[in-house]
Structures are given as structure tokens and as C-alpha cells.
């Protein structure tokens, strides 16, 4: 299932981002800030299976357009 991210997902999404190789463990605090405090218009999605979150995506609206989004980040757990 893909759904909007909720606060209980934050820790798992940081672990997914690091496990994917897109972020170093030293960048966990920076990533946590991005996930916990997105702009009002930004959207984080969580991909979830029975065992919990397995992927994430971050989208922001394209300026000066209506209904156009930019996918800035997408990651799935390698396992």
C-alpha cells in the first residue's frame, strides 16, 4: 500500500534512506529534519507491506504551475 507518511513512519523512513545507500548515517539528522518539517505544500509518501514501511517518496509542487509535481526523493529498502 502507498499512503501519506505519518509521524510513526519517520524512524523507518530514515532507516530506509540510509539502507538504500542514498544517504550516509551521518546525514540522519538532516534527513529527519526534512521528513519532520516539510513545507505545507510538500508531500511524503510511505510504501508499506505487512512488516511495515519499505519505501518512501518526497514530492514538491512545481512553481508557477497547477498540478505539476517534482519527485525529489524515492527509495526502497534493499531487502
Phi and psi in degrees as GROMACS dihedral restraints (atoms count N, CA, C in turn):
[ dihedral_restraints ]
;  ai    aj    ak    al  type     phi  dphi    fc
    3     4     5     6     1  -113.7    20    10
    4     5     6     7     1   129.9    20    10
    6     7     8     9     1  -147.1    20    10
    7     8     9    10     1   169.1    20    10
    9    10    11    12     1   -65.9    20    10
   10    11    12    13     1   144.3    20    10
   12    13    14    15     1   -70.7    20    10
   13    14    15    16     1   141.0    20    10
   15    16    17    18     1  -120.5    20    10
   16    17    18    19     1   159.7    20    10
   18    19    20    21     1   -52.0    20    10
   19    20    21    22     1   -32.6    20    10
   21    22    23    24     1   -68.9    20    10
   22    23    24    25     1   -11.1    20    10
   24    25    26    27     1   -85.6    20    10
   25    26    27    28     1   -19.9    20    10
   27    28    29    30     1   -51.0    20    10
   28    29    30    31     1   -50.5    20    10
   30    31    32    33     1   -60.9    20    10
   31    32    33    34     1   -43.9    20    10
   33    34    35    36     1   -64.2    20    10
   34    35    36    37     1   -38.3    20    10
   36    37    38    39     1   -67.7    20    10
   37    38    39    40     1   -35.9    20    10
   39    40    41    42     1   -65.2    20    10
   40    41    42    43     1   -43.0    20    10
   42    43    44    45     1   -62.3    20    10
   43    44    45    46     1   -39.9    20    10
   45    46    47    48     1   -63.6    20    10
   46    47    48    49     1   -45.6    20    10
   48    49    50    51     1   -60.7    20    10
   49    50    51    52     1   -40.3    20    10
   51    52    53    54     1   -72.0    20    10
   52    53    54    55     1   -44.2    20    10
   54    55    56    57     1   -63.3    20    10
   55    56    57    58     1   -30.0    20    10
   57    58    59    60     1   -71.4    20    10
   58    59    60    61     1   -16.9    20    10
   60    61    62    63     1    89.1    20    10
   61    62    63    64     1     0.1    20    10
   63    64    65    66     1   -77.9    20    10
   64    65    66    67     1   -23.3    20    10
   66    67    68    69     1  -133.1    20    10
   67    68    69    70     1   148.7    20    10
   69    70    71    72     1   -87.0    20    10
   70    71    72    73     1   153.9    20    10
   72    73    74    75     1   -54.6    20    10
   73    74    75    76     1   -31.8    20    10
   75    76    77    78     1   -68.0    20    10
   76    77    78    79     1   -12.6    20    10
   78    79    80    81     1   -97.3    20    10
   79    80    81    82     1     6.5    20    10
   81    82    83    84     1   -59.9    20    10
   82    83    84    85     1   -41.5    20    10
   84    85    86    87     1   -65.4    20    10
   85    86    87    88     1   -40.7    20    10
   87    88    89    90     1   -63.1    20    10
   88    89    90    91     1   -44.4    20    10
   90    91    92    93     1   -64.6    20    10
   91    92    93    94     1   -40.1    20    10
   93    94    95    96     1   -59.7    20    10
   94    95    96    97     1   -40.4    20    10
   96    97    98    99     1   -63.2    20    10
   97    98    99   100     1   -39.5    20    10
   99   100   101   102     1   -64.0    20    10
  100   101   102   103     1   -43.5    20    10
  102   103   104   105     1   -71.6    20    10
  103   104   105   106     1   -41.7    20    10
  105   106   107   108     1   -77.7    20    10
  106   107   108   109     1   -23.1    20    10
  108   109   110   111     1  -133.1    20    10
  109   110   111   112     1    57.6    20    10
  111   112   113   114     1   -71.6    20    10
  112   113   114   115     1   159.0    20    10
  114   115   116   117     1   -60.9    20    10
  115   116   117   118     1   156.4    20    10
  117   118   119   120     1   -56.4    20    10
  118   119   120   121     1   -30.9    20    10
  120   121   122   123     1   -91.1    20    10
  121   122   123   124     1   -11.7    20    10
  123   124   125   126     1   -78.7    20    10
  124   125   126   127     1   155.0    20    10
  126   127   128   129     1  -131.7    20    10
  127   128   129   130     1   132.5    20    10
  129   130   131   132     1  -108.2    20    10
  130   131   132   133     1   133.9    20    10
  132   133   134   135     1  -114.5    20    10
  133   134   135   136     1   150.3    20    10
  135   136   137   138     1  -120.6    20    10
  136   137   138   139     1   130.3    20    10
  138   139   140   141     1   -95.2    20    10
  139   140   141   142     1   130.2    20    10
  141   142   143   144     1  -131.5    20    10
  142   143   144   145     1   140.2    20    10
  144   145   146   147     1  -119.1    20    10
  145   146   147   148     1  -175.4    20    10
  147   148   149   150     1   -56.0    20    10
  148   149   150   151     1   -35.8    20    10
  150   151   152   153     1   -79.3    20    10
  151   152   153   154     1    -6.3    20    10
  153   154   155   156     1   122.7    20    10
  154   155   156   157     1  -165.1    20    10
  156   157   158   159     1   -60.8    20    10
  157   158   159   160     1   135.7    20    10
  159   160   161   162     1  -128.1    20    10
  160   161   162   163     1    -6.9    20    10
  162   163   164   165     1  -162.7    20    10
  163   164   165   166     1   166.9    20    10
  165   166   167   168     1  -152.5    20    10
  166   167   168   169     1   156.2    20    10
  168   169   170   171     1  -144.6    20    10
  169   170   171   172     1   146.4    20    10
  171   172   173   174     1  -126.0    20    10
  172   173   174   175     1   123.9    20    10
  174   175   176   177     1  -124.9    20    10
  175   176   177   178     1   144.5    20    10
  177   178   179   180     1  -130.7    20    10
  178   179   180   181     1   146.7    20    10
  180   181   182   183     1   -70.1    20    10
  181   182   183   184     1   143.3    20    10
  183   184   185   186     1   -75.9    20    10
  184   185   186   187     1   128.5    20    10
  186   187   188   189     1   -63.0    20    10
  187   188   189   190     1   147.6    20    10
  189   190   191   192     1    63.7    20    10
  190   191   192   193     1    23.7    20    10
  192   193   194   195     1  -132.8    20    10
  193   194   195   196     1   170.0    20    10
  195   196   197   198     1  -123.8    20    10
  196   197   198   199     1   113.5    20    10
  198   199   200   201     1    84.8    20    10
  199   200   201   202     1    14.4    20    10
  201   202   203   204     1  -107.7    20    10
  202   203   204   205     1   132.1    20    10
  204   205   206   207     1  -123.4    20    10
  205   206   207   208     1   149.8    20    10
  207   208   209   210     1  -109.4    20    10
  208   209   210   211     1   128.8    20    10
  210   211   212   213     1   -87.7    20    10
  211   212   213   214     1   107.4    20    10
  213   214   215   216     1   -93.6    20    10
  214   215   216   217     1   -22.0    20    10
  216   217   218   219     1  -154.8    20    10
  217   218   219   220     1   131.3    20    10
  219   220   221   222     1  -145.5    20    10
  220   221   222   223     1   135.8    20    10
  222   223   224   225     1  -152.7    20    10
  223   224   225   226     1   144.7    20    10
  225   226   227   228     1  -125.3    20    10
  226   227   228   229     1   148.1    20    10
  228   229   230   231     1   -67.4    20    10
  229   230   231   232     1   133.0    20    10
  231   232   233   234     1   -64.4    20    10
  232   233   234   235     1   -19.0    20    10
